[in-house]
């Protein structure tokens, strides 16, 4: 499971991203936050990939290269929530969960940087403009160029509910459930370790 201090960091990252959403190919501040966090945990960082995307690389000797990916763009819509971390940018909102996905990826990256029980290369890729491009990758050529041997992908519906039902995706009342962050990050960490631990 993800360390408690990283759970706190994921919540902080997620809420900061939610409060400052940026839409397709405008994710400058978001990319800066992602790059800074990855560098803090020892990743070699490449910025400006596919315009605003970020790729962080962590090498642990020989072994497979595994890519983890999240998206960071928000939707062009008005948020109706009133909580403290609501959107500060009128007409822009994280209503698709990309704030949570990005926070989970950063949490997984941080945890992997502390874990010596795997060998290989982990690439943390945070892409731009997924929603605007209709789920087509904005960084497809660049993703390939970074040569991850495996990039497991899945829409994982973790079904983590709060005390009250939340609003559905793409809704002006939507907010990512922070209780899902540790589960999502742990999933990614375990995937990397499953590929790399056998080669230690």
C-alpha positions, -999 to 999 in steps of 0.1 A, spaced: 0 0 0 11 36 -6 29 53 23 7 76 45 28 107 37 23 101 0 -14 97 4 -14 132 20 7 145 -9 -17 130 -35 -46 147 -19 -28 180 -19 -17 175 -56 -52 165 -66 -69 194 -50 -43 219 -63 -49 206 -98 -87 207 -93 -85 243 -82 -63 253 -112 -77 234 -142 -62 240 -177 -78 228 -209 -62 211 -239 -26 222 -248 -28 250 -222 -16 227 -193 15 249 -186 11 252 -148 -1 216 -145 29 204 -165 52 225 -142 37 209 -111 41 174 -126 77 179 -137 86 194 -103 71 165 -84 88 139 -106 122 156 -102 117 158 -65 116 120 -65 146 114 -87 131 111 -121 148 124 -152 122 147 -167 115 156 -203 90 185 -208 71 199 -238 64 164 -252 35 166 -276 34 204 -267 26 203 -230 31 166 -220 57 154 -194 77 122 -193 96 112 -162 121 83 -164 134 63 -134 161 37 -141 169 8 -117 196 -12 -135 187 -36 -163 152 -49 -168 120 -41 -187 109 -6 -195 73 0 -183 52 31 -190 25 45 -167 2 71 -182 -22 97 -170 -39 127 -186 -40 162 -172 -64 183 -193 -96 197 -178 -130 203 -195 -142 237 -208 -172 239 -184 -183 259 -154 -180 242 -120 -210 245 -96 -192 232 -65 -186 255 -35 -158 236 -16 -124 252 -10 -106 235 -39 -133 244 -66 -120 257 -99 -105 292 -97 -106 294 -135 -140 304 -148 -153 281 -176 -127 254 -168 -132 223 -146 -117 189 -138 -149 170 -144 -134 139 -159 -111 128 -131 -78 138 -147 -68 156 -115 -71 123 -97 -54 103 -124 -24 127 -124 -22 127 -86 -23 88 -85 5 87 -111 27 111 -91 20 90 -59 30 58 -77 61 75 -91 71 87 -56 65 53 -41 86 35 -68 114 59 -62 116 47 -26 112 10 -34 144 -10 -42 125 -42 -49 124 -40 -87 147 -35 -116 142 -19 -150 129 15 -162 97 32 -151 84 59 -174 57 82 -159 39 99 -188 14 127 -183 -3 136 -215 -23 166 -227 -56 171 -245 -71 137 -241 -107 150 -238 -104 176 -266 -90 150 -290 -118 126 -283 -96 102 -264 -70 100 -292 -35 103 -278 -18 137 -281 16 121 -277 13 89 -297 46 93 -317 64 105 -286 50 77 -265 65 52 -290 98 71 -291 103 66 -254 102 29 -261 84 15 -231 82 -23 -236 49 -25 -219 23 2 -211 -6 -14 -193 -38 5 -197 -72 1 -181 -102 21 -171 -103 8 -135 -137 15 -119 -126 12 -83 -160 21 -69 -149 40 -39 -179 59 -25 -179 86 1 -206 90 27 -230 105 1 -233 97 -36 -212 119 -58 -220 135 -91 -213 115 -123 -184 124 -147 -187 154 -169 -211 170 -145 -206 206 -130 -209 191 -95 -183 163 -100 -153 159 -77 -129 130 -76 -131 109 -45 -98 113 -27 -103 79 -10 -95 63 -44 -60 78 -47 -41 53 -26 -58 23 -43 -50 37 -78 -14 45 -70 -9 11 -54 -22 -6 -85 4 11 -106 32 4 -82 22 -33 -81 22 -35 -119 57 -22 -121 69 -45 -94 53 -75 -110 72 -68 -142 105 -59 -124 107 -78 -92 113 -111 -108 145 -97 -124 161 -84 -92 
